[in-house]
Amino acid sequence: MSFIRRPRPAALCAVLAAGSLALSAAPALAVTGGTPVAASDTTYAYTAKITVGAHDRGCSAVLVDPEWLLTAASCFAEDPAASLAVPAGVPAKATTAVVGRSDLTGTQGAERRVVELVPRTDRDVVLARLSRPVTTVTPAAFAGGAPAAGAELTFAGYGRTKTQWAPNELHTGVHTVDSTAGTSVNVTGKGGVAACMGDAGGPVLSGGTLVGLTSQSSQGGCLGTDDTQTSTAGVVARVDDLAAWVAQKAGATRITDFNGDAVEDIAVGDPMATVGGDTTAGLVRVVYGGGQGTAEITQDLDWVPGGSEPGDHFGNHLATVDYNEDGYTDLVVSASEEDLGTATDAGFVDILFGGRNGLGTGPAARHLEQGAGTGSIGTATPESNDRMGAALEAGTTAEGRPWVLIGAPGESIGSLAKAGAAFYVHGDTSTDINQDSPGVPGAAEANDAFGTAVTGDSNFIAMGAPGDAIGGDANAGNLAVFSHTLDAAGRPTLVTGLDQDNEKINAGAEAGDKFGQALALVAYRPAGAAAATDSILAVGAPGEALAAETGGAQLAEAGNVLLLHIKGDGTWDYLRALNQGSGTDDRSGTIEAGDRTGASLSAVNTAPRQVGSAETLKVAVGVPGEDLAGVTDAGAVHTFSLMGAAGANDSWIEAGDGDGVPGPPSAGAKMGTSIHFTPRNLYVGMPYGPAATGAVHVLPFPNAVTGGTSAPATTYRPGQGGLPAHGEYFGYAVR
């Protein structure tokens, strides 16, 4: 017999993760003496069948959250008889799960990949994330406490039976509790029932609620077990006390993890870097977390499409998403000034896939270039100054479908130069969106620059047209918001289009406002809702003129940000404006001409499954034109709560103030040009100096918000920490 953890009497329990060594066919692996579950019976629909590798192992599991399974760590441990240790992150072997299908020959339920493991170290339990949520099966509910001695527990699994190596049916059986310990329950099968190989990780239930997972069994009567073994004793790994742990892990936001080791990585663009003698060709540098090294990505690598050329600006915009749903973060990179044939500055975008050893070690890159491939991108024609990729965003819908949104603000619509467009990419296709698209309000006009800014979350996407003339006001700007629901033509469905003359906003569109120059969307759960159905959209208008005090002179390009509440039913409300302080309020900073508040934006929800609050919903606002102590265009970052009142909930960050950006302020640094907010950090790119090569400062989240306790920041800079010494605008884009 083989054992899971500490030595036990040899007749007691064996590991129940079924392997292929005992049979030549794939082991779909049930309960000896148990009861098969009819295909129409959904009582145990939350039970899942797991297959590791090319049928290397088969286990059972239980759905405890739409995106997460609980199962046995022994299913993934390299040698479960010696150790239950399981590395966190992407499973070492490709793993699939079938949920809600009691008869595996049927089509009920859902099939998913297992893309992330979060192990326990104190028991035979691992939490396994699915590639997409399962919305057709109700997760199992946790029991409120441990079972008492003598209680009867029902267990379910897809393991062997007395007569079948690989049954297609889910089976159930009954245990009687012998005793309960801190992390386990000793049981004996009732009526000759025993758990068999392949039942490991399956649910063990008391009154329909989850108390544990099948872990070990003597396997008396199981096919392949010695006839002299008659014991039905077993061990159940307790999970009744893990509800809070599961909720905390399941509710955590995803990190950027290109190599799947559960340690956060960072990608930094330097679009002006020289590559092989080609000036401003551009590159991306990657720092793998946990001391796993660095990498430099250019178009001269054999796995990156194209080739480095002067003026490409490769890496000028970045986005991240697990586009192929394998658990590894993929990097979306633009080269918006790339020449395509005779079309100068036409631009294109690449999706570079992550893998076990980082970017470039997964599948071949996906190249998105007008005139090539499928969908609207494939049928479009590249033209000079399209600047495809001048804005990028990526994410997943609430249903888990990955998407990429690409801005092409220089795109001509008919004869209208620089009217602008955007491309919405999903699956193996794409669709174009512009102001002449059916249902989109307004009309395309020359120099609208639609697609200058793009943003999105799990509910909606939005595109800005800061060059749009409103009435006779040139460059006043507008925007359009869409849901991810696709219409008959395959386009996202319009929610609204608006500008500052909208009666709900009543801010007044003015020439040069550039409303929509920067955008940030973040989903949140409103009070009374069960999920994050609503979103807050932050809209930057860096050209807005404001008065520092009531009745005062209008200060050109002071800039501000407007907040909109986009509801799940498609309606919206105006919330309020964010700007620097005046002499009569408690907001940080002072409204001044040329500040350009709102030139860049990044929003975050630190707890997307909780009801949104002032503490969990934040936005970072770039103020790159800020003059500090006589230092011109030193720049700053201003963070606000998206829900709480400004003043009590805003925080001001400038170089040298102790938040983590070294000082003193430097002329022309334009701090706030490049920012990226996550639940863990605020990334501040400094491509314009003071370091000649550029730099990125990573401020721990508490440093960037009101009331936080500052912690040491991390700086990335060419020539340090394993990064090559050359650089020009390192930090222009950060993800």
N, C-alpha and C positions, 0 to 999 in steps of 0.2 A: 504494500500500500504506500501511497505518497501522501504527505501531510502538508497543510497550508502554513502553519506557523510553528508553534512549539511542539516538541515530541509528545505523542499520545500513544496509547496502546494500539498496536498495529491493526486490530480488528475494528477500531472505532470509525474513523472517518477518512475519506479520500477527497481530494480536490475534484470538483465537478465541472470544470471547463473541459468540454469534449474536444479531443484532438483527432487528427486524421490518421494517426499511426495504427489505429485498431481496425481500420476499414479502408478499402480502396475508393469507395464512393464518398462524395462529400457528406460529412456528418451534420445533417440538419437537426439534430438532437433534441423523454417525457417521463413519466412517473410510473414505476412498476406497480401494478395493482391499482392504478388510479383511474380517473374517469375522463374520457375524451370530451372536449368542449365542442358542441355543435357549431357549425359555421355561422348560424343565425344568432347565436348566443353572445351578447356583448357584455356580459357580466364582468369578464376579465379582459376587456378590450385594451386596457392599458398595459397588458403584458406584451413584451417585444421579443423578437428573435434576433440575436446578434450573430453575424458571421464575420470572423476576423481573417483577413488575408484571403487567399484562394482556398477557403474552407479549411484553414489551418486549425481553427478552433470554432466551436459553436457554443453559445451561452444564451441565457434568457436575461430579461431585464424588465424594468417597470417604468412607465412614463410618469414623472412626478411634476412636470411643467411642460407646456407646449414645446419647448426647445430642448428639454433635458430628460435623460434617462438615469436611473440608478441601476447599477449592476455590480457584479463581483469584480474586485480588483484582480483576482486570480485569472480572470478572462484575458487580461492584458499583460500580466506579469511575465517576464521572460522565463522564469522557472518558478512557478507558484509553490512547488513543494519546498523550495529553499527560501523564498522571499516573496512577499506580496508587493514589493516596491514597484511602482509604476511611474514613469516620468510624466510630468504634467505637459500638456500641449497636444499636438496632433498625434494620433496613434501611430506607432511604428509601422504598422501594416494597415492598408486600406480596409476599412470596416464599414459594414452596412447593417442597418436595422430595419426590421419590418414590424410595424406597430398596428394593433387593431385587426389582426388577421388570424383568427383561431385555426383556420384551415389554410395552410401555406400555399395550396394550389389555387386559392381564390384570388380575388382582386380587391377585397375590402381593405380599409385602413390606408396606410401610407408607407412608402419606402423612403428611407433617408440614409445619407452617409453620416457616420460618426466622425466629427471633425475636431473635437477637443476633449481631453480628459482632465478632470480635476480630482486627484486621488485623496483619500483619507490615509493617514499614517497609523491609525489606531485600530483598524478593523478591515475586514475583507469587503471594502466598499469603494467604488469610484463613481463620480458623476460624469456623465458623457453627454456632450452637446451635439445636437443634430444640425445638419446643414440648413434646414428650414423648420419652422414651427410645424407641429401637427395640430391642425385645427378641427379635425373630425373625431377626435377621441378625447374624452375627459380624463385628465390625469388622476392618478390614485391620491386619496387623501391620507395624510399621516395619522396614525393612532396617537392618542393623548398620553400614552404611557406604556411601560413594559408589561407583557403578559404574565399572569400569575401561574404558579405551578398547578398543573391539572387542566389548564385551559386548552381548548382545541383551536388549532390554527390551520387555515387552508393555505396550501401553496400551489403555485401554477408554474409550468415550464414546458419547454420544447425538447427536453432530454429524452434519452432512450427509454424504452419500455421493457417489459419482460421478454417481448418477442421481436421488437423492431430496433434496428440500429438508428434509423433516421426517420421517425414518424413525421408526417405532415400536419398532425393535429396537436393543438395545445391540450395538455392533460392537467388535471388537478388531483390533489390528494389531501389527506388530513394528518397533521401531527398532533401529538399530545405533549404539552410542555412538561419537562422534567425539572428544570431549574433555570433561573435567569441570572446572568452576571452583568457586569458593567457595559460590555459591548456585544454580548452574545447571548443566545438562548439555546440550551440543550433540549433536544426534542427526541421523540420516538414516533415512528410512523404507526398510524392506527390501522388495524386490520391487515397487516402485512404490506402496507404501502411504504415505499422508500423513494427518496429523490435519487435520480440517476445522473450519469454524465450528460452535460448539456443543460441541466436545470439550474446550474450556478447562476446567481444574480436574479433569479425569478422572484416575484413578489410572494411574501408570506403575510397573511392577512388575519386579522381578528375582527369579526363582525363587519367585514368589508373595508376596514381601514388598514393601512400598511404598518406593520410592526417590524419587518425585517426582510432580508434577502437570503435565499438558499445559499449556503456556503460549503458545508461538508456533509458527507453521508457515508455510512457503511455499505450502502448499495445492495443490501440483501435482496436478491431476486432480480436485479437488473441484468439485462443481457450482457454477457461478457464477464460477469462476476463469478468467481468460483462458487460452485454449488454448495460448498460447505459454509459459505457466508450467508447467514440467515438474519443477521441483525439489521434492523431498520432505523438505528440510532442516527442522529444527525446534529449538526450545529447550524444555527441561523445567526447571521450577522444582524444585530439590532440597527434599525434606522428610525425608530419612533422618536428618538431624541435629536434627529438631524433636520427637522423641518426648518429651523431658523438658519442653519448652515446652508441648506439647499437654496432657500430664498435669497440669502446674501450672495451666493455664488451665481445663481441664475440671473439676479438683477444687476450684476456688475456689467459695465460697458466693455465692449471689446477693445483690445489694445492693438497697436500696429505690431505685427509679429510675422516678418517675412520668412523666418525659418521654423516656425511652429514649435518653439521651445518654451512658450508661455512667459517669455521675457520681452519687454517692450523694446522695439527697434526704432530708429529714426532715419528718415531720408531728407537730404538737404540739396536743393537745386542751386547751381551756379551757372546761370545761362550765358554769362559773358566770359567764361573760362576759355582759355586757349587749349585746343586738343590737337596734338601732333602738328603744331605750327599753324593750325586754322584758328584764327582769332575769333572770339565770340561764338565759337561752335557750341559751347555749353556742355555741361556734364551734371551728373547727380552723384553725390557721395552718400553712402549708407554706413551707419554705425550699428552693429548688431549688439544688443544688450547682453549683459552677463559676461562681458569680456570675450565675445565670440569674433572679434575682429572688425575690420572695415572693408568696404569695397568701393570701387570707382566705376561708374557706369557711363559709357559714352556710346555714340553711334558707330564707333569703330570696332566694338566687340561683335563677334560673329553671331551672337544670339540676340542682338539688338538690330531691328530693321534700319535700313539706310546706311549712311556713312557721314562722318563728321565733315562739315563744310563751314567756311567762314559765314558768320551771320545767322546760323540756324537757331541759336538761342534754345537749344535742347535743355530741358529742365526748368523752363521759366514758370511753369505751373505744374503742380503735383496734386494727386488725390489718391486715396487708398480705399480698397474694397476687396473682399474675397469674391472675385468675379466668377471663378469657376467652382466655388463652393467646396473646396477641398480642405479648408481649415487654415491655409496659409494666406496671409495678407498679400494682395497683389498691388503693384504700384502703377498708377496711371500717370504718364509723363507726356507733356506737350513740347513741341518745337514749333511755336506759332509763326516763326519767321523763316521756316524752311521753304526753299525754292523747289517747285515741282515743274520740271521742264522749263518752259519760258515764263511760267507764272511765279513771279517773285513774291516772297512772303505769303505764300498760300497756306502753309502750315499743315501739320498733321499731329496725331496722337497715337501713342503706343500703350498697350496694357502689358506690363511685364509681370510674369507670374512668379509667385513665391514657390519655394520647395524646401525639402529637408535641409539642404545646405544653403538656403537663401535665394535671393532673386537670381533668376537665370538658370536655376536647377530644376524648375518645374516644366510645364508644357511650353511649347514655342510661343513667343510673344504674339499678341494680336495687334495687327497694324490697322489703323483707322485713317484712311486717306481718301479724299474725294476722288471719285472716278474709279475706285477699286473696292472689291468686296460686295457686300449685300446691303439691301435696304436703301434708304435715302442717301446715305454717304456714297454708296456704290454708284448711284445714278447721277450724282452731282458732278459738276465740272470744276476743278480747281482753277482759280483765277488770282491774278495778282492782288495782294493786299487783303485777301480773305481773312488771314490771321486765325485760321482754325486752331483752337487750343489756347486762345488768349484768355480764356477762363475755363476752369474745370471744377467739377464736383462729382462725387460718387457715393453710393450707399446701397442700402437694401430697403425694399418696401416693408410694410408691416407684415406681409405674407412671406417675407424672406427672399423676394426676387431681387437679384443684384441689378444695378443700373449705373450708367455713366452719363453725365450731362456735359456737353462741350459747347462753349461759346465761340462764335465766329463773327465778331463785331464788324469786320470789314467786308463781309459777304454782300455782293450786289444782288438786289432783288429786281429782276428785269433790268431796266436801265438805271436804277436808283443805286448809285455807288454808296457803299458803306451803310446801307440800310441795316444790315446785320441779320444774323440767324443763329439758331442753336440746333444741336443734334442730340436726340435722346436715344441712347444705346442700351439695348437689353437683349439677352440671349445672343442669337447670331444675326440680329437685324438692327436697324436703326430707323428713326424717322426725323424729319426736319420740322422745325417750328420757327415761324417768323410772323411779322405783323400783317402779312397778307394770307396767312394760313386760315382755313375755314374756322370761324368762330372766335378768332383772336380779335379783341377790340382794337380800334384805331386802324391805321393804315401805314404800310411801309413808306418811308420817305428817305431821301438821301441824307446820310450822316446821322441817322437815328442811333446807330451803333448798338442795336439790339443784340444782346449776348455779351456785352462788356463784362457784366457780372452774372454769374449763375450760382444757384445754391439749391439745396434740397435736404429733406429728411425722410423718415419712413412714411410720411403722409403726403407731402407735397413737394413740388419743385417750383422755382421762380427764376425769372430772367429779367435783367434790367436793361433799359434803353436810355442811358443818361443824356444822349444827344438829341432826344426827341424834343421837337418844338411844341409847346402847349399854347394854343392860341398864337400869338405873335412872339412868344418868349422862347428864343433859341436856347437850346441846351438846358431846358427846364427839367426834362426827364420823366420817364414813367416806368412801369413794370407790369409783368403778367405773372399770374400764379396758376398752376395746374395741379391736378391730382394725378396719382400714378395709374388710375383707372384708364384703360385704353379704349378709345372710341372705335367705330367700325373701320376707320382708316388706319388704326394702329397708333394714333397720336394720344398723348396724355390729354385728359379732359380739362377744359378751361374752368377755373374757379372764379377768377376775377382779373380785371386789368384796371389799373388806377394810376392817378397822379396826384399832386398836391392840391389841385383844384376840386378834388372829390369832396362832396358835401360832408362826408364823415370826418375827413381830415381838416379841411378848411384852413390849411396852412398857407395856401396861396402859391401857385406855381410862378416862379420868376426866372427871368433869363439868367443862365449860368448856375442854377442850383445844382444841376447834375444829380437829381434824385434818381437813385438806382445805380449809382456808380459802384457801390458795394452792397452786398446782401448777405444775410445769415439767417438760416431757418433752423429751428430746433423743436422737436416734438416733445410734448409733455402730457401728463395725465391730469385733466381738470377734476375738480371736486365732484364727486358723485359718479364718475366714470370708472370703468374697470380697467381701462388701458389708456395708453398715450394716443388718444384720438385727435387731439388738437395740436396746433403749432403756434409759435410766436415767430414772426418775421421782423427782423431788424433791417431797416433800409437806410443806407448812408446817403447824405446829400452834402458832400464836402464843399460845394460851392455856395451853400446857403449863407446869405448875409443876415447877421443878428446884431441886436443892440445889447451892450453889456449891462444896461439898466433901462428901466422903463422911460420911454421918451428920448433915449439917447440915440446917437448917430448909428446908422447901420454899418457894421464892420464887415467888409467884403471877405468872402471865403472863410468866415469863422467856422461854418459847418455844423451840422447836427445829425442826429439819427432819429428816425421815427419808428415806433413799435406798433405792429399790427397783430391782432389775435385772429388767426385763421382757424375756424371751427371745423370739426369733423363733418358737419352737415353742409359744408361749402359756403356758409356765410362768414362774414368777417366784421371786426370792429377795430376802430382806432383806439390805441391805448394811451400813448403820450410821447413826448419828445425827450431825447437825452442830449444834453450839451454841457459845456463847462459852466462853472459858477459865475455868479455876478456878485455885486456887493451886498445883496439883500437875501442870499440863501446860503445853505450850508454845503453846497456841492463843491467838489474839488476843482481846482484850476480856475482860470479867468478867461472869459470870452474875449478873443482878440482877432484882429484881421489876419488872414493868412494861416490860421491854425489848421484848417482843412480837417476838422473833426469829422469822423465817419468815412475817411478815405479808404479804410479797410475795416473789416468786421470778422469776428469769429464768436459763435455762440455755443454753449454747452449745457447739457442737463446731466448733473452728477448722479441722479437717481431716477432714471426714466420710468421705473415701475411704480414709484411713489407719487402721491399727489404733488404736483408742482408747487414750489414755494420760493420765497425770496432767497433762501439758502442754497437751493439746488439749481436754479436757473440763472445763468450768468452770461454776459456778453462782454467781450473785449473790443474796445473801440480804438482804432489807430488815430493819432493826432500828429502826423508827420511834419506839419508846418509849425509846430510849437517852438517859439523862441524862449530860451531859459537863461535868465541872468545875462542878457545881452548876447547870448550865443544863438545865432540865426539858424533856424530849421534844425534844431537839436532833436525835436520830436519827443513824443511821450505816448504812453498807453493809458487809457482810462477805462476801468472796468465798472460795470453796473450790474445790479440785479434786474432781470427782466420782469420781475413782479414787484419787488419792494421799491419803495420811494427812493429817488436819488438823494444823495446827501448821507443819509444813514446807511446806505448800502453801496456807495461807490468808493472806488479806491484809485489813487493816482500813482503811476509808476513812471519814474524818470531815471536816467542814468545817475548812479552814485547815491541814490536815496535809501539804500539798504535792502531793497527788494530783490536784488540779484543781478541787475544790470550794472556792470562796473562804470564808474564815473571817472572824471566829471563829464557833463554834457559836452558833446562835440559838434561844432558847426557843420551843417550839411549831413549829419548822420541820419536824419529823417526817421528816427526811431518810431515804430508804429506802422511802417510801410508793410512789414511782413509779420503777421501774427497768426498763431494757431492755438486754440484753447482745447484742452481735453480735461476729463475729470481728475487727472493727476497733475497736469502741468500746464503752464502757459509758455509757449515757445515764442521767443522774440528774435526774429531775424534782423541782422544789422548789415545788410549788403553794402551800404554806403559808408561804412566806417564806424568808429575811428580806426579799426584794424584795416590795413590796406587790402587784405584778402577778403574781408567780411568775417562775420562770426554769427553764431546762434547761442542765445542764452536760454537755458531751460529753468524756469522759475517753478518751484513746487506750488501747487494750487493755493495753499494757505498764504503764500507770499503775495498773491495777486488779488486777494479779496479782502473785504473789510472783516476785521475780527480774527484773521488767521494768525497763527504763530509762525514767524519766518523760519525757514530752514535753508541750509546751504544750496545755492544754485549750481548748475553745471554749465560750463561753456564748451562749445565745440568750435574749433578754429583750425584752418589749414596749418599744418606744421606741428600740431599737437595731438596727443592721444592716438597716434597711428595714422592720422590723416596726412596725405601728401601736402607738401608745403605750398604748392602753387594754388592761387585762387584769385578771383576778381570780385565777383558779387556773391560770394558764398553766403547763403542765408536768404536769398531772394525769395525762395519758396521752401517751406518746411512742412513735413508730415511725419 
